[in-house]
Amino acid sequence: MAYGKKARRIFYQELEGSRYLFADERDKKKLLDLLFAVEKEEEWLVYAFCVTDSCAYFVIEADGICSLHRGVHCVVSRFLDRYRRDPSHPKGREAALSGDTVKELDSLHEIAAVCRKIHRLPLEQGYVSRLDDYWWSSYITYAGEYRWELVDCRIFSLCFSADPETARRKLVKFHQ
C-alpha cells in the first residue's frame, strides 16, 4: 500500500427501522437514492443490499469506520427529515431508523457469505418465492435481471471467476 493512502475496509451495515417504515416502494426507492448520493460523497463501493419493509442491509467498502458512520448518519437523517418536516404524515411520529448493527468483514469468503445471507432474506421472509422476483435487492443485478447503478459487482469476480458470465452462473448457483 502506498504511504499516506487510507486502508479501505468492507462492512456489513444493518439499518433497523420502525415497523413498515419501508413498506411503500417509494420509501425503498428514496432510501436507495439517498444511499447512492452518499456513496458518491463518501466514495464508497456498495457490493450488496436488500431493503425489506422495516430493515435495510448493506455490504459497503469505505475508507474506514468513520466514513461509514458519517455516511450512514447522512442517509438516516435525510430519510427521516421528510417525516420530521410533515408531522401530519402517517409515519411522522413513529418513524425511527437506527444503524447500530455494523460488522467488519475480513475475507472474501465472509463477504460472499454475508451477501448470500442478505440476498436470500426476501425468500426466507416470504416476500417472494424466487430470488430474482424481489426488486429491492442487489441480487437482480448480479443475476443480470436489472442493473442497479449503485452496486459494484467486481467483488464476486474475485470470489467466483474473472469471466463475468461464469461468475454470474456460479453466483446464482451459490445463492440456491
N, C-alpha and C positions, 0 to 999 in steps of 0.2 A: 504494500500500500504506500502511496506517495505521502511524503511528510506534509502534515497540515490538513490532509483530506479526512473528512469525517467518516467514521465507520458506519455503514448502513446496516440496519438490523431489520428483521422481519418479525411482525407481531400479529397475534390473534387479538382482535378487539370485539367485544360484545357490547351493544347498546341495549339496555333494557328499558322499555317504555311502559307507560301506563296501559291498561287493558284496551285493546283495539286502537292504539294510537296510530298505527299504520294500516288499519283495515281498509281505508279508502285508497284506491290505487293512485289517486293524485298525491296522497301523502307519501306513499312509497316513492313515487317519481320525484317529488320535492326533496326527499332525503337524499336520493341518489344524485340529483342535480347539485345539491349543496356539497356532497362528498366530492363530486367531480371538480367543483370550483376550488375546494380546499386542497384537493390532490395537486392541482396546478400551483397553488400558492405555496404549499409546503414541499413541493417536488417529491411527492410520494409516488410509489407504484402500488396499485391495488391489484392483487393477484386473484382474489376471490371475494364474493359477497353473497349474502342471502338476506332478504328482508321479509319477515313474516308479519302478522297482524300486530304483534306487540314487541318484537325484538328485531335487531339487525346485527348481522355477523360479518366481520371483515377479516381478510388477511392482507396486511399492508406492510410494505417496505418503507422505512422512514430513516431520517438521519439520527435517530435515537428516540428515547422515550419522551424527551421534552417536545420534540417536533410532533410526535403522536398525540400527546396530551393537549398541546396547543391547538392542533387541527381538530381533534375530536371536540374540544370545548367550543370552537367556532361552529362546527356543524350543529351541535346540540343547541347552542344559543340562537343561531339563525333559524333553526327549525322551530323552536318554541316561541320565538318572537312573534310569529304570526298569530299565535293564540293569546299571547300577553297583550297585544295591541287591540284585540277584539274580545273583551270579556263576555260578550253575548254569544260567542261561538260555543257550540255544544261541548267541545273538548276543552274550552278555555280554562276553566278552573281545575280540571282534572289532569291536564296534560303534564306529564312528567317523563323525563328521559335521563338516564344516567349511563355513564361509560366506565363503571368500576372494574369490569372484568377485562383484564389485559394479561397476555402471556407472551413472552418472547419465544419464538420458535428457533431452534438451534440447528436443525438438519433438514435436508431435502425430504427425507422420509417423514419427519414430523410435519413439515409444511404440506406435503401431499395428503397425509392422514387427516389433518385439520380441514383442508379444502374439501376432501371427500365427505367429512362429517357435516360441514355446513351446507354442502350441495345436496346432501340426502335429507336434510331437515324437512322440506316440503312434502316429501314422500312419506317419511316416518310420522309426521304430524297430521297426515291425512288431507293435505291441501290438494294433492294430485295423485294419480295412480301411475304416472310416468314422469321421470325427472325432467324430460325436455318439454313438458307441458307447463312448467312453472316459469312464468315470465320474470319474476323478481329475484333471479339468481344468476350468477355468472356462469353457471353450468351450461346454459344455452349458447354462450359464446364459445366455450371450449368444445362443445358438441357440434358447432358450426351452424346452429339454427338461427342465431341472431348475433350481431356484433355490438356489444356494449363497449363504447369507446373508452370508458374509464378502466377497463380490465386489460392488464398486461399478461398475455398468455405464455410468455417466454419461460417462465419457471418450470412449466410442465415439459418443455423441450428438454430441460436438464434431467428431469425425472424419467421420461419415457423414451424419447428418441429425438435426434436432431432433425429428422424429417417431419414436417408439420402434420402430414396426413397420417403417418404411422403413430405419431404422438397422440393425435386425436382418437384414433381407433383404440389405442391402449388405454387412454384416459377413460373413454366410455366404458370399456370392459372393467377397469379399476373401480368405477363408480357403481357397478352392479352389485 
